């Protein structure tokens, strides 16, 4: 069986079952385990699946875990990414920030700066930045965008939020995608989250994406920024060995390993 035929069969199986074991693929395709492992590695590099112990799952099969869960995952990598992102900012700039665990850590780092205006739909980020100013004169301004409350993401969303975003122009949009792929660009799992991120990207002069190694080469359900529209990608050093990184480096204007 040719490789492309195997790819098509694996895609078909994942579309049906969402999660597959290596043994199931070996049996269905009548090929060796080593061939299956190589195929899964290549398909993961294309962002079409995510390898897990003993098999693979479709990248769009599972939504993001709740924010409380994500806040404790890969904290060291996210902190390094956040520090690198803040180093790109200049006093007096206006910055969009969307919701997410990486952005929450980024807010902690941004709180050390002064003279910034931060516009966000994240309740968590707004509270962090507002709390950081208590008892000292940071000179920072925080604007929380209105709209419907997404309890899971701890953020506002909907038409009212998008309309509010359209009233502002920012120097930089700091966004954290669910997946970042050289061909598909920056992606979200939820349509309403992608709509917010897309609006922020369109209203900013510069788009900076913060993505730890678990997101590199991954694809999700909804694209909100094409690779050509991304000015800077910041990821952690563990991304260096990922098969999807070289193509992403070529596709985007600048890539920083934190």
C-alpha positions as CSV (number, residue, x, y, z in Angstrom):
1,X,0.0,0.0,0.0
2,X,1.4,3.4,-1.0
3,X,1.9,6.0,1.7
4,X,-0.8,8.3,0.5
5,X,-3.3,5.4,0.5
6,X,-2.3,4.7,4.1
7,X,-2.7,8.4,5.0
8,X,-6.2,8.4,3.5
9,X,-7.2,5.3,5.4
10,X,-5.8,6.6,8.7
11,X,-7.7,9.9,8.1
12,X,-10.9,8.0,7.5
13,X,-10.5,5.9,10.6
14,X,-9.9,9.0,12.7
15,X,-12.9,10.7,11.3
16,X,-15.0,7.7,12.4
17,X,-13.5,6.8,15.7
18,X,-11.5,10.0,16.8
19,X,-9.0,7.8,18.7
20,X,-7.0,4.8,17.3
21,X,-4.5,2.4,18.7
22,X,-1.4,1.4,16.7
23,X,-2.6,-2.2,16.8
24,X,-5.9,-1.2,15.2
25,X,-4.1,0.6,12.4
26,X,-1.7,-2.3,11.9
27,X,-4.6,-4.7,11.6
28,X,-6.7,-2.5,9.3
29,X,-3.8,-1.5,6.9
30,X,-2.0,-4.8,7.1
31,X,1.4,-3.1,7.5
32,X,4.1,-3.2,10.2
33,X,4.1,-1.3,13.5
34,X,7.2,0.6,12.4
35,X,5.4,1.8,9.2
36,X,2.4,2.9,11.3
37,X,4.7,4.8,13.7
38,X,6.4,6.6,10.8
39,X,3.0,7.5,9.2
40,X,1.6,8.8,12.5
41,X,4.8,10.9,13.0
42,X,4.4,12.5,9.5
43,X,0.7,13.1,9.9
44,X,1.3,14.7,13.3
45,X,3.8,17.0,11.6
46,X,1.1,18.0,9.2
47,X,-1.2,18.8,12.1
48,X,-3.7,16.1,11.2
49,X,-3.5,14.1,14.4
50,X,-1.9,14.1,17.8
51,X,0.1,11.0,18.9
52,X,-0.6,9.6,22.3
53,X,0.6,6.6,24.2
54,X,-0.2,3.5,22.0
55,X,-1.9,5.4,19.2
56,X,-3.3,8.7,18.0
57,X,-6.3,11.0,18.3
58,X,-7.8,13.5,15.8
59,X,-6.6,17.0,16.6
60,X,-10.1,18.3,16.6
61,X,-11.5,15.4,18.6
62,X,-11.2,17.1,22.0
63,X,-11.7,20.7,22.9
64,X,-9.3,22.6,25.1
65,X,-9.4,21.6,28.8
66,X,-10.8,24.2,31.2
67,X,-8.6,27.2,32.0
68,X,-8.0,26.0,35.6
69,X,-6.4,22.8,34.1
70,X,-4.3,24.6,31.5
71,X,-3.0,27.1,34.0
72,X,-0.9,24.4,35.7
73,X,0.4,22.8,32.4
74,X,3.9,23.6,31.0
75,X,4.2,26.7,33.3
76,X,8.0,27.0,32.8
77,X,7.7,27.1,29.0
78,X,4.8,29.5,29.1
79,X,6.7,31.8,31.5
80,X,9.7,31.9,29.1
81,X,7.4,32.6,26.2
82,X,5.7,35.4,28.2
83,X,9.0,37.1,29.1
84,X,10.1,37.0,25.4
85,X,6.8,38.6,24.4
86,X,7.0,41.4,26.9
87,X,10.5,42.2,25.7
88,X,9.0,43.1,22.3
89,X,6.7,45.8,23.8
90,X,7.5,49.5,24.2
91,X,6.1,51.9,26.8
92,X,3.0,53.7,25.7
93,X,1.8,51.0,23.4
94,X,-1.8,49.7,23.2
95,X,-2.0,45.9,23.3
96,X,-4.8,43.4,22.7
97,X,-4.7,40.2,24.7
98,X,-7.1,37.3,24.3
99,X,-8.0,34.7,27.0
100,X,-5.9,31.6,27.9
101,X,-3.4,30.2,30.3
102,X,-0.3,31.5,28.4
103,X,-1.9,35.0,28.2
104,X,-2.6,34.9,32.0
105,X,1.1,34.3,32.7
106,X,1.9,37.0,30.1
107,X,-0.3,39.4,32.1
108,X,1.8,38.8,35.2
109,X,4.9,39.7,33.3
110,X,3.3,42.7,31.6
111,X,2.3,44.1,35.0
112,X,5.9,44.9,35.6
113,X,5.8,47.5,32.8
114,X,4.3,51.0,32.9
115,X,2.5,53.3,30.5
116,X,0.7,50.4,28.7
117,X,-2.9,50.2,27.7
118,X,-4.2,46.6,27.6
119,X,-7.5,45.7,26.0
120,X,-8.7,42.2,26.8
121,X,-11.8,40.0,26.9
122,X,-10.3,37.9,29.7
123,X,-11.7,38.4,33.2
124,X,-8.6,36.7,34.6
125,X,-6.2,39.0,32.8
126,X,-8.2,42.1,33.7
127,X,-8.2,41.2,37.4
128,X,-4.5,40.4,37.4
129,X,-3.6,43.7,35.8
130,X,-5.9,45.7,37.9
131,X,-4.7,44.0,41.1
132,X,-1.1,44.6,40.1
133,X,-1.7,48.3,40.2
134,X,-3.0,48.4,43.8
135,X,-0.7,50.2,46.1
136,X,1.7,51.4,43.4
137,X,1.6,53.8,40.5
138,X,2.1,51.6,37.4
139,X,0.5,54.0,35.0
140,X,-1.0,51.1,33.1
141,X,-4.6,51.2,31.9
142,X,-6.8,48.1,31.5
143,X,-9.9,47.9,29.4
144,X,-12.2,44.9,29.8
145,X,-14.3,44.3,26.7
146,X,-18.0,43.7,27.3
147,X,-20.2,40.9,26.0
148,X,-21.6,37.5,27.0
149,X,-19.7,35.6,29.6
150,X,-18.0,32.3,28.6
151,X,-17.6,30.6,32.0
152,X,-15.3,27.9,30.8
153,X,-12.8,30.4,29.2
154,X,-13.5,33.1,31.9
155,X,-13.9,35.6,29.1
156,X,-16.4,37.7,27.3
157,X,-17.5,36.8,23.8
158,X,-20.2,37.4,21.1
159,X,-21.2,40.2,18.8
160,X,-21.0,42.9,21.5
161,X,-17.4,41.9,22.2
162,X,-16.4,42.0,18.5
163,X,-18.1,45.4,18.2
164,X,-16.1,46.7,21.1
165,X,-12.9,45.5,19.6
166,X,-13.7,47.4,16.4
167,X,-13.7,50.6,18.3
168,X,-10.0,50.3,19.1
169,X,-6.7,50.3,17.2
170,X,-3.8,48.6,18.9
171,X,0.0,48.5,18.3
172,X,0.2,44.8,19.1
173,X,-2.1,41.8,19.4
174,X,-0.8,39.2,21.7
175,X,-2.7,36.0,21.0
176,X,-2.4,32.4,22.0
177,X,-3.8,29.8,19.5
178,X,-4.9,26.3,20.2
179,X,-2.9,25.1,17.2
180,X,-0.3,26.7,15.0
181,X,0.4,25.2,11.6
182,X,2.6,26.2,8.7
183,X,-0.2,25.7,6.2
184,X,-3.4,26.4,8.2
185,X,-2.0,29.3,10.3
186,X,-3.3,30.2,13.8
187,X,-6.3,28.2,14.9
188,X,-8.9,27.9,17.7
189,X,-11.2,25.0,18.6
190,X,-14.3,27.2,19.3
191,X,-15.8,29.5,16.6
192,X,-16.6,32.3,19.0
193,X,-13.0,32.3,20.4
194,X,-11.6,32.4,16.8
195,X,-13.9,35.4,16.0
196,X,-12.5,37.4,18.9
197,X,-8.9,36.5,18.0
198,X,-9.5,37.4,14.3
199,X,-11.0,40.8,15.2
200,X,-8.1,41.6,17.5
201,X,-5.6,40.6,14.8
202,X,-7.3,42.8,12.2
203,X,-7.3,45.8,14.5
204,X,-3.6,45.6,15.4
205,X,-0.5,46.8,13.5
206,X,1.4,43.7,14.6
207,X,0.3,40.1,15.3
208,X,2.4,38.2,17.9
209,X,1.5,34.6,18.6
210,X,2.5,32.9,21.8
211,X,2.4,29.1,21.4
212,X,4.2,26.4,23.5
213,X,5.6,23.3,21.9
214,X,2.4,21.3,22.3
215,X,0.7,23.7,19.8
216,X,3.4,23.7,17.1
217,X,2.4,21.8,14.0
218,X,-1.1,21.2,15.4
219,X,-4.3,22.0,13.6
220,X,-7.7,22.7,15.2
221,X,-11.2,23.5,13.8
222,X,-11.1,27.2,12.9
223,X,-8.4,29.4,11.4
224,X,-8.3,33.0,12.5
225,X,-4.9,34.1,11.0
226,X,-3.0,32.9,7.9
227,X,0.7,32.3,8.2
228,X,1.4,35.3,6.0
229,X,-0.5,37.6,8.4
230,X,1.6,36.5,11.4
231,X,4.5,38.9,12.2
232,X,6.1,37.0,15.2
233,X,5.8,33.5,16.6
234,X,7.2,32.9,20.1
235,X,7.5,29.3,21.3
236,X,9.7,27.5,23.7
237,X,13.0,25.7,23.1
238,X,11.3,22.2,23.1
239,X,9.8,23.1,19.8
240,X,13.3,22.9,18.2
241,X,13.0,19.2,17.5
242,X,9.4,19.2,16.3
243,X,8.9,18.2,12.6
244,X,6.4,21.1,12.1
245,X,8.8,23.8,13.2
246,X,11.0,24.3,10.0
247,X,7.9,24.8,7.8
248,X,6.4,27.2,10.3
249,X,9.7,29.2,10.4
250,X,9.6,29.6,6.7
251,X,5.9,30.5,6.6
252,X,6.0,33.3,9.3
253,X,7.9,36.6,9.3
254,X,9.9,35.9,12.5
255,X,10.1,33.0,15.0
256,X,11.6,33.3,18.5
257,X,12.6,30.3,20.6
258,X,12.3,31.4,24.3
